[in-house]
Amino acid sequence: MSDAVVSMISAGVGGAVSTIALHPLDTVKTKMQGTKIGPGEPKPTIRGVLDQIIKEGGLGAVYTGVGIKTAQATITKSMYFYIFAALGGGKFSTIAGELAAGYCSELLNLPAAMPLETVANRMMVANGKVSPSQVIKQLIKEKGLFGFYSGLGANVIVAVQPAIHFGLYEQIRKTVAKGRTTLSFMESFVYGGLARAISTSFIYPYIRAKVIAQTDPEARKLSPMQILQKEYKERGMAGVFAGIEPEIIRGVLSTALMMAVKEKIADTTRAFLTGKKAVRT
């Protein structure tokens, strides 16, 4: 079994585990990113949004869209790491090579990832319970099949984010591992989270623009820059960076957990196929 296939399987499982475990926080951050806030209105908090979601839809409401999000994470993480490994990711001597491989991998993922993400995000910001079929019908009614690719411009820019954080992670892994096959669970957790925090902070305004484009029909004709300019005009930098707290918290925990699970499964798979334990210190 090639390294690319091992990476694909382990990443898919890791993506599913982290998505299910952290979906309530994903629901909160998506709600915060997609909610319009007028000038002078108080800034929503994680606790306040969570309480509102539970009050309106019960405890189960925090898991709205979890099935689609899990499917998206499993498919896209598998595809990303398969393509990344096939392109030589993790083996480049420079971070520029890792970033290029990561960006190409994410771009090739968009056709499969965007429809699932758009449907899930619409479900999570909706007032009241809606089914996937209702969201799909609404998207087609608004813009036809192109409705599933709302926010494509922002997504092309946001594709830099996983390239940055996985590129950084690979560089950290190669520096720290020093000949070992994989990192320990805790090393993967810490370094994966650190790389995600850096990449999220760098690209966040476009993540915000992407969610607005996917969830607000009025914004579907605007470019990412026009969306951000509108937010800045109405609320200043607070509008541009609305929802960044849960985005960073969820992103760090999700990536850290995913990378830790991925490394463990990949290590176990290689050991099973070769009959040898991974080299650790």
C-alpha positions as CSV (number, residue, x, y, z in Angstrom):
1,M,0.0,0.0,0.0
2,S,1.5,3.4,-1.0
3,D,2.1,6.2,1.3
4,A,-0.6,8.2,-0.5
5,V,-3.2,5.6,0.2
6,V,-2.2,5.2,3.8
7,S,-2.4,9.0,4.1
8,M,-5.8,9.1,2.4
9,I,-7.3,6.5,4.7
10,S,-5.9,7.9,8.0
11,A,-6.8,11.5,7.1
12,G,-10.4,10.5,6.2
13,V,-10.9,8.8,9.6
14,G,-9.2,11.7,11.4
15,G,-11.3,14.3,9.7
16,A,-14.5,12.4,10.5
17,V,-13.6,12.0,14.2
18,S,-12.7,15.7,14.7
19,T,-15.8,16.9,12.8
20,I,-18.2,14.9,15.0
21,A,-16.4,15.8,18.2
22,L,-16.3,19.5,17.5
23,H,-19.5,20.0,15.5
24,P,-21.3,22.1,18.2
25,L,-18.5,24.6,18.1
26,D,-18.6,24.6,14.3
27,T,-22.4,25.4,14.5
28,V,-21.7,28.3,16.8
29,K,-18.9,29.8,14.7
30,T,-20.8,29.4,11.4
31,K,-23.9,31.1,13.1
32,M,-21.6,34.0,14.3
33,Q,-20.0,34.4,10.9
34,G,-23.2,34.4,8.9
35,T,-25.3,36.6,11.2
36,K,-25.8,40.2,10.2
37,I,-25.1,42.7,12.9
38,G,-26.2,46.3,12.5
39,P,-24.1,49.3,13.7
40,G,-24.2,49.7,17.4
41,E,-25.6,46.2,18.1
42,P,-23.7,44.2,20.7
43,K,-21.1,41.8,19.6
44,P,-22.3,38.2,19.9
45,T,-20.4,35.9,22.2
46,I,-19.8,32.1,21.9
47,R,-21.9,31.5,25.1
48,G,-24.7,33.8,23.9
49,V,-25.0,32.2,20.5
50,L,-24.8,28.7,21.9
51,D,-27.6,29.5,24.4
52,Q,-29.7,31.0,21.6
53,I,-29.3,27.9,19.4
54,I,-30.3,25.5,22.2
55,K,-33.2,27.8,23.3
56,E,-34.6,27.9,19.8
57,G,-34.0,24.3,18.6
58,G,-33.1,22.2,21.7
59,L,-29.8,20.5,22.4
60,G,-30.0,18.6,19.1
61,A,-29.8,21.9,17.2
62,V,-26.0,22.2,17.8
63,Y,-25.6,19.1,15.6
64,T,-27.5,20.5,12.7
65,G,-25.8,19.5,9.5
66,V,-23.4,17.1,11.2
67,G,-24.0,14.3,8.7
68,I,-23.1,16.5,5.7
69,K,-20.2,18.1,7.5
70,T,-18.8,14.6,8.4
71,A,-19.2,13.4,4.9
72,Q,-17.5,16.5,3.6
73,A,-14.6,16.2,6.1
74,T,-14.1,12.5,5.3
75,I,-14.1,13.0,1.5
76,T,-12.1,16.2,1.3
77,K,-9.5,15.3,3.9
78,S,-9.0,11.9,2.2
79,M,-8.7,13.6,-1.2
80,Y,-6.5,16.4,0.1
81,F,-3.9,14.1,1.7
82,Y,-3.9,11.6,-1.2
83,I,-3.2,14.4,-3.7
84,F,-0.8,16.0,-1.3
85,A,1.2,12.8,-0.9
86,A,1.0,12.0,-4.6
87,L,2.5,15.5,-5.4
88,G,5.4,14.8,-3.0
89,G,4.0,16.7,0.0
90,G,6.0,16.1,3.1
91,K,9.2,15.4,1.2
92,F,10.1,18.8,-0.1
93,S,13.2,20.4,1.3
94,T,11.7,23.9,1.4
95,I,8.4,25.3,2.8
96,A,7.7,26.8,-0.6
97,G,7.4,23.4,-2.1
98,E,5.1,22.2,0.7
99,L,2.9,25.3,0.3
100,A,2.6,24.8,-3.5
101,A,1.7,21.1,-3.1
102,G,-0.8,22.0,-0.4
103,Y,-2.5,24.8,-2.4
104,C,-2.8,22.6,-5.5
105,S,-4.3,19.8,-3.3
106,E,-6.9,22.2,-1.9
107,L,-7.9,23.7,-5.2
108,L,-8.5,20.2,-6.7
109,N,-10.7,19.5,-3.7
110,L,-13.1,22.4,-4.2
111,P,-15.4,20.8,-6.7
112,A,-16.3,18.1,-4.2
113,A,-16.0,20.2,-1.0
114,M,-18.0,23.3,-1.9
115,P,-21.5,21.9,-2.5
116,L,-21.4,19.9,0.8
117,E,-20.0,22.9,2.7
118,T,-22.6,25.3,1.3
119,V,-25.5,23.1,2.1
120,A,-24.2,22.5,5.7
121,N,-23.6,26.2,6.3
122,R,-27.0,27.1,5.1
123,M,-28.6,24.6,7.5
124,M,-26.6,25.8,10.4
125,V,-27.5,29.5,10.0
126,A,-31.2,28.9,9.2
127,N,-33.9,30.1,11.5
128,G,-35.6,26.9,12.4
129,K,-34.9,23.3,11.3
130,V,-34.4,22.7,7.6
131,S,-33.6,19.5,5.8
132,P,-30.7,19.1,3.3
133,S,-33.3,18.7,0.5
134,Q,-35.0,22.0,1.4
135,V,-31.6,23.8,1.3
136,I,-30.7,22.2,-2.0
137,K,-34.0,23.2,-3.6
138,Q,-33.5,26.8,-2.3
139,L,-30.0,27.0,-3.7
140,I,-31.1,25.8,-7.1
141,K,-34.0,28.2,-7.1
142,E,-31.7,31.1,-6.3
143,K,-28.9,30.5,-8.7
144,G,-29.2,27.0,-10.3
145,L,-26.3,24.7,-9.9
146,F,-24.0,27.6,-9.5
147,G,-25.7,28.2,-6.1
148,F,-23.6,25.3,-4.7
149,Y,-20.5,27.2,-5.6
150,S,-21.4,30.6,-4.0
151,G,-18.2,32.1,-2.6
152,L,-15.9,30.4,-5.1
153,G,-13.7,33.5,-5.3
154,A,-13.2,33.6,-1.6
155,N,-12.7,29.8,-1.5
156,V,-9.8,30.1,-4.1
157,I,-8.1,32.5,-1.7
158,V,-9.0,30.6,1.4
159,A,-7.4,27.5,-0.2
160,V,-4.1,29.1,0.9
161,Q,-5.0,28.4,4.5
162,P,-4.7,24.6,4.5
163,A,-1.6,25.0,2.4
164,I,-0.1,27.2,5.0
165,H,-1.0,25.1,8.0
166,F,-0.2,21.7,6.6
167,G,3.0,23.1,5.1
168,L,4.0,24.5,8.4
169,Y,3.0,21.2,10.1
170,E,5.2,19.2,7.7
171,Q,8.1,21.4,8.3
172,I,7.7,21.2,12.1
173,R,7.2,17.4,11.8
174,K,10.4,16.9,9.8
175,T,12.3,19.1,12.3
176,V,11.0,17.5,15.4
177,A,10.8,13.8,14.3
178,K,14.5,13.6,13.4
179,G,14.3,10.2,11.7
180,R,11.2,8.9,13.4
181,T,8.3,7.6,11.1
182,T,5.7,9.7,12.9
183,L,5.1,12.0,15.8
184,S,3.6,11.0,19.1
185,F,-0.1,11.8,19.7
186,M,0.6,14.8,21.9
187,E,3.3,16.1,19.5
188,S,0.8,15.9,16.5
189,F,-1.9,17.5,18.6
190,V,0.2,20.5,19.7
191,Y,2.1,21.2,16.4
192,G,-1.0,20.6,14.3
193,G,-2.9,23.1,16.5
194,L,-0.1,25.7,16.4
195,A,0.1,25.5,12.6
196,R,-3.7,25.9,12.3
197,A,-3.8,29.0,14.6
198,I,-1.2,30.7,12.5
199,S,-2.9,30.0,9.1
200,T,-6.3,30.9,10.4
201,S,-5.2,34.3,11.7
202,F,-3.5,35.1,8.4
203,I,-6.5,34.3,6.1
204,Y,-9.6,34.9,8.4
205,P,-11.2,37.8,6.6
206,Y,-11.7,35.7,3.5
207,I,-13.1,32.8,5.6
208,R,-15.7,35.3,6.8
209,A,-16.4,36.5,3.3
210,K,-16.8,32.9,2.1
211,V,-19.4,32.1,4.8
212,I,-21.4,35.3,4.0
213,A,-21.4,34.4,0.3
214,Q,-22.6,30.9,1.0
215,T,-25.4,31.9,3.5
216,D,-26.6,35.3,2.4
217,P,-28.5,35.3,-0.9
218,E,-28.0,39.1,-1.2
219,A,-24.2,38.7,-1.1
220,R,-23.9,36.1,-3.9
221,K,-23.2,38.7,-6.6
222,L,-20.5,40.4,-4.6
223,S,-16.8,39.7,-4.8
224,P,-15.0,38.7,-1.6
225,M,-13.4,42.2,-1.5
226,Q,-16.8,43.9,-1.9
227,I,-18.2,41.8,0.9
228,L,-15.4,42.7,3.2
229,Q,-15.6,46.4,2.3
230,K,-19.3,46.3,3.1
231,E,-18.6,44.7,6.5
232,Y,-15.9,47.3,7.2
233,K,-18.1,50.2,6.2
234,E,-20.9,49.0,8.5
235,R,-19.0,47.8,11.5
236,G,-15.3,48.5,11.0
237,M,-12.7,45.8,11.7
238,A,-15.2,44.1,14.2
239,G,-17.3,43.2,11.2
240,V,-14.4,41.9,9.1
241,F,-13.2,39.7,12.0
242,A,-16.6,38.7,13.4
243,G,-16.6,35.1,14.6
244,I,-12.8,34.7,14.6
245,E,-12.7,33.5,18.2
246,P,-14.7,30.3,17.7
247,E,-13.1,29.9,14.3
248,I,-9.6,29.7,15.8
249,I,-10.7,27.6,18.8
250,R,-12.6,25.1,16.6
251,G,-9.9,25.1,13.9
252,V,-7.1,24.5,16.3
253,L,-8.9,21.7,18.2
254,S,-10.2,20.2,14.9
255,T,-6.8,20.2,13.2
256,A,-4.9,19.1,16.3
257,L,-7.3,16.2,16.9
258,M,-7.4,15.2,13.2
259,M,-3.6,15.2,12.8
260,A,-3.2,13.3,16.1
261,V,-5.7,10.6,14.9
262,K,-4.2,10.6,11.4
263,E,-0.7,10.0,12.6
264,K,-1.8,7.2,15.0
265,I,-3.8,5.4,12.3
266,A,-1.0,5.9,9.7
267,D,1.5,4.6,12.1
268,T,-0.6,1.5,13.0
269,T,-1.3,0.8,9.3
270,R,2.3,1.0,8.3
271,A,3.2,-1.3,11.3
272,F,0.6,-3.8,10.2
273,L,1.7,-3.9,6.6
274,T,5.5,-4.1,7.4
275,G,5.4,-6.0,10.6
276,K,7.5,-3.4,12.2
277,K,6.8,-0.8,14.8
278,A,7.4,2.9,13.8
279,V,10.7,4.3,15.0
280,R,10.1,6.5,18.1
281,T,12.2,8.1,20.7
